[in-house]
Amino acid sequence: MKFDMGQAWTDAVALLSKNRDLVVILAAVFLFLPSLALGVLAPTTELEAIMEVNPDGFQEAAAAYAAESWPYMLAYLLFSFVGTLAILALLGRQQRPTVGEAIAIGFKTLVPYLLASLITGLIVGFVVAVLVAIGSIAGAAAAALLGFVAFFAVVFLFFRLILIGPIMAIDEVLNPIRAIGRSWNLVKGNTRYVAAFMILLWIALIVLSIVGGMIFGVIGALAPAGSIATWVTALFEALIGAIGSAVFLAVYAAIHRQLSSGAPEQVSKTFE
């Protein structure tokens, strides 16, 4: 079936409207608060200042930041992954789970999802490494061409495997290989439409973030330097991140619902 962008957006809005209260709770606990805590406990303001003043020293500063802040970053990632999977389960399952059941699904799906992410990362890394190796042998012109090929290959794989999370959280496919194969099959034939739809949404989110950043920038400029400015920045980033994530998760659930309508559960002939 051909992917319908308008229907996907209508379904996403309907899913958010129907589950608004529960999504707000999950997004606040697992997306907003962890992001706010990360922004306050491990702010990136010094990194941004170094990037502006001394770009050559940014890499060293970033390494130092990661070495010091990795526990906060790890906790943020784990919380956000659980929240993401919980919200997907809440939005996509025919029998809507309670908040507690959705959180339990998020924790249950976390490790398989991380494994699937690792496998996809390895696949993407392998493809890029092969193309880079060929380019290094073939010469400068071929290397530049293969660089573009590698970029588009990564983009293609990203959109082709974009439904791994929904498949695991909604369809309860906890085998990473099966989840990857099912995503590959569901998006097959609609990759360009899904990519165009998601890119348009990203552009809209970027525009809204810029407008919101201007408003919060004025507030931050009026606030005294130090902790208050840090809190304002962290609050804005956490709020925009949580709202944007909730919208995109609803879109993922809507895409999954549309493309999986009538699709067989068993994945066969996956990479044909």
C-alpha positions, -999 to 999 in steps of 0.1 A, spaced: 0 0 0 11 36 -7 19 57 24 -6 85 29 11 115 46 -21 133 53 -37 103 69 -6 96 90 -7 132 104 -45 130 111 -40 97 129 -11 111 149 -32 141 161 -61 118 169 -38 95 190 -24 124 209 -58 139 215 -73 106 227 -44 98 251 -34 134 260 -35 131 297 -15 99 300 10 110 274 16 142 293 23 122 325 48 98 307 64 126 288 68 147 319 84 119 340 106 102 313 113 130 288 110 164 304 123 159 339 154 138 328 163 164 302 158 192 327 180 174 352 207 169 326 206 205 315 210 217 351 235 191 364 256 189 332 250 221 312 267 226 279 271 263 282 309 261 286 312 239 255 292 264 235 314 292 247 346 273 238 332 265 203 327 302 197 360 314 212 384 285 204 370 259 179 403 240 179 399 232 216 363 220 213 372 183 208 393 182 240 366 201 259 339 178 247 360 147 258 364 162 292 327 170 294 318 134 285 342 120 310 327 141 338 291 139 328 286 104 315 266 91 345 240 119 340 240 113 302 235 75 307 207 80 331 190 104 308 193 81 278 179 51 297 150 71 311 142 86 277 143 51 260 119 37 286 96 66 282 98 64 244 88 28 244 61 33 270 45 61 251 46 41 219 28 12 236 3 36 250 -4 52 217 -3 21 194 -18 -9 212 -54 -17 205 -61 -24 242 -47 8 257 -25 0 287 -25 19 320 4 42 328 18 15 350 15 -12 323 30 11 297 60 18 320 64 -20 325 63 -25 287 90 2 284 113 -15 309 106 -50 294 114 -37 259 145 -17 268 172 -43 265 159 -58 232 155 -22 218 191 -14 228 203 -46 211 184 -37 180 199 -3 180 234 -18 184 228 -41 155 215 -13 132 245 8 143 268 -20 133 251 -24 100 254 13 92 290 13 104 299 -16 82 283 -1 51 301 32 57 334 15 64 332 -5 32 324 25 11 352 46 27 377 17 22 368 15 -15 370 53 -18 405 54 -2 417 29 -28 399 44 -58 412 80 -55 400 115 -45 372 118 -71 358 84 -64 362 90 -26 340 121 -29 314 103 -49 314 74 -25 311 99 4 277 110 -11 267 74 -16 276 66 20 255 95 32 225 85 12 229 49 23 228 59 60 197 80 53 181 51 35 188 27 62 176 51 89 142 55 73 139 19 63 144 9 100 125 37 115 97 14 128 119 -8 150 107 10 182 70 8 174 72 -28 163 88 -38 196 66 -17 219 33 -22 200 36 -56 183 56 -71 211 83 -83 187 112 -85 212 136 -104 189 159 -77 175 165 -94 142 128 -100 136 120 -64 146 146 -51 121 133 -74 94 97 -64 100 105 -27 98 124 -33 66 94 -50 51 68 -26 63 85 5 50 95 -13 17 81 7 -13 73 37 8 108 48 20 108 80 0 73 90 12 81 83 48 114 102 45 97 132 29 71 132 56 96 130 85 118 157 69 89 181 66 81 175 103 117 181 113 117 213 94 86 224 112 100 215 146 132 234 138 113 265 129 92 263 161 124 257 181 139 288 167 109 309 175 107 295 210 144 299 214 141 336 206 114 340 233 134 321 259 165 339 248 150 372 257 140 358 291 174 343 296 191 376 287 170 394 313 178 368 340 210 372 361 240 352 349 246 319 366 222 294 379 190 312 369 202 315 333 211 278 333 177 269 346 160 290 319 180 273 292 175 238 306 137 245 310 134 256 274 154 227 259 135 201 281 101 216 272 108 217 234 124 182 236 94 166 254 68 182 232 87 174 200 93 138 211 57 133 220 46 145 186 71 124 167 62 93 188 26 98 178 37 101 142 57 69 145 27 51 159 5 64 131 30 53 104 32 19 120 -5 16 122 -10 26 85 18 4 71 11 -26 92 -26 -26 84 -32 -60 69 5 -69 70 14 -104 82 31 -107 115 56 -133 104 86 -118 86 97 -139 56 117 -130 25 129 -100 46 157 -86 25 144 -96 -10 
